[in-house]
Amino acid sequence: MSTKLTPEIIAAAIAGFESLRLHIDSQIADLSAMLNGTRPDTDAASHDDQRRKVSAAARKRMAEGQRRRWAVAKGLSEAATTTSPKRKRRLSAAGRAAIVAALKKRWALKRAVAARPQPVGGRKAAPKKAAIRKAA
């Protein structure tokens, strides 16, 4: 029984041998590194997915630099990039008093509803149906 070598089989064999060659080459490089007295970096791939930690001060410097670059790109002056932050909004005394009064009113109403005596009955009244019948 002879096997006919089709182009697909040959391409698959080539791909398999190439992957085998890459594996052997990496093993040879590791052994060569051991001969030279260095350790092979076996978990280099595991370090690639870890994110680099940047301090808050460094992030601030990077953001300021990016703002300067954008200002240059847009043609703005240096003074336009260093504007002071927007002032924090404050609540006036009258506004605060209005909020407190509204809350007191709301809670008083809630307490009044809760203090009402609940009906003592085993069954609730069935809701009325709002169906309208047309005359024939």
C-alpha positions as CSV (number, residue, x, y, z in Angstrom):
1,M,0.0,0.0,0.0
2,S,1.7,3.2,-1.1
3,T,0.7,6.7,0.1
4,K,0.4,9.4,-2.5
5,L,2.1,12.6,-1.4
6,T,-0.3,15.4,-2.1
7,P,0.7,19.1,-1.8
8,E,-1.4,19.4,1.4
9,I,0.5,16.5,3.1
10,I,3.8,18.0,2.0
11,A,2.9,21.5,3.4
12,A,1.8,20.0,6.7
13,A,5.0,18.0,7.0
14,I,7.1,21.1,6.3
15,A,5.1,23.1,8.9
16,G,5.7,20.3,11.5
17,F,9.4,20.1,10.8
18,E,9.8,23.9,11.0
19,S,8.1,24.0,14.4
20,L,10.3,21.1,15.5
21,R,13.4,23.0,14.3
22,L,12.4,26.1,16.3
23,H,12.0,24.0,19.4
24,I,15.4,22.4,18.9
25,D,17.0,25.8,18.2
26,S,15.6,27.2,21.5
27,Q,16.9,24.2,23.4
28,I,20.4,24.6,21.8
29,A,20.3,28.3,22.8
30,D,19.5,27.4,26.4
31,L,22.3,24.9,26.6
32,S,24.8,27.3,25.1
33,A,23.8,29.9,27.6
34,M,24.4,27.4,30.4
35,L,27.9,26.8,29.0
36,N,28.6,30.5,29.1
37,G,27.6,30.6,32.8
38,T,24.3,32.4,32.4
39,R,20.9,31.1,33.2
40,P,18.4,30.7,30.4
41,D,15.4,33.0,30.7
42,T,12.6,30.4,30.8
43,D,9.9,32.7,32.0
44,A,10.5,35.6,29.7
45,A,7.0,35.1,28.2
46,S,5.3,35.2,31.6
47,H,6.9,38.6,32.3
48,D,5.5,40.1,29.0
49,D,1.9,40.1,30.2
50,Q,2.6,41.9,33.5
51,R,1.8,45.6,33.4
52,R,4.4,48.1,34.4
53,K,3.6,50.1,37.5
54,V,4.0,53.9,37.1
55,S,3.9,56.2,40.1
56,A,1.3,59.0,40.5
57,A,4.0,61.7,40.0
58,A,5.3,60.0,36.8
59,R,1.7,59.8,35.5
60,K,1.3,63.5,36.2
61,R,4.5,64.4,34.4
62,M,3.4,62.3,31.4
63,A,0.0,63.9,31.3
64,E,1.5,67.4,31.5
65,G,3.9,66.5,28.7
66,Q,1.1,65.2,26.5
67,R,-0.9,68.4,27.1
68,R,2.1,70.4,26.0
69,R,2.5,68.3,22.9
70,W,-1.2,68.7,22.0
71,A,-0.9,72.5,22.6
72,V,2.0,72.6,20.1
73,A,0.1,70.5,17.6
74,K,-3.0,72.7,17.9
75,G,-1.0,75.9,17.9
76,L,-2.0,77.1,21.4
77,S,0.3,79.1,23.6
78,E,1.9,77.7,26.7
79,A,-0.3,79.9,29.0
80,A,-3.4,78.2,27.6
81,T,-2.2,74.7,28.9
82,T,-1.6,75.8,32.5
83,T,-5.0,77.2,33.4
84,S,-6.1,76.8,37.0
85,P,-8.7,74.1,37.7
86,K,-12.3,75.1,37.9
87,R,-13.5,76.3,41.3
88,K,-15.4,73.8,43.4
89,R,-19.1,74.7,43.6
90,R,-20.5,75.5,47.0
91,L,-24.0,75.1,48.4
92,S,-25.5,78.3,49.7
93,A,-27.1,78.5,53.2
94,A,-30.6,79.0,51.7
95,G,-30.2,76.0,49.4
96,R,-29.0,73.8,52.2
97,A,-32.0,75.0,54.4
98,A,-34.4,74.2,51.6
99,I,-33.0,70.7,51.2
100,V,-33.2,70.1,55.0
101,A,-36.8,71.3,55.1
102,A,-37.8,69.1,52.2
103,L,-36.2,66.1,53.8
104,K,-37.9,66.7,57.2
105,K,-41.3,67.0,55.4
106,R,-40.6,63.8,53.5
107,W,-39.7,61.8,56.6
108,A,-42.6,63.2,58.6
109,L,-45.0,62.0,55.8
110,K,-43.3,58.6,55.8
111,R,-43.6,58.3,59.6
112,A,-47.3,59.3,59.4
113,V,-48.0,56.6,56.8
114,A,-46.2,54.0,58.9
115,A,-48.1,55.1,62.1
116,R,-51.6,54.5,60.5
117,P,-53.3,51.4,61.8
118,Q,-53.2,48.6,59.3
119,P,-56.6,47.0,58.4
120,V,-57.1,43.7,60.2
121,G,-58.6,41.3,57.7
122,G,-57.7,38.0,56.3
123,R,-58.3,38.9,52.7
124,K,-57.5,41.8,50.5
125,A,-60.2,43.3,48.3
126,A,-59.9,42.2,44.7
127,P,-59.0,45.0,42.4
128,K,-61.8,46.3,40.2
129,K,-61.5,45.4,36.5
130,A,-61.6,48.3,34.2
131,A,-62.9,46.4,31.1
132,I,-65.4,48.3,29.1
133,R,-67.9,46.3,27.1
134,K,-69.3,47.6,23.9
135,A,-73.0,47.2,23.2
136,A,-73.7,44.9,20.3
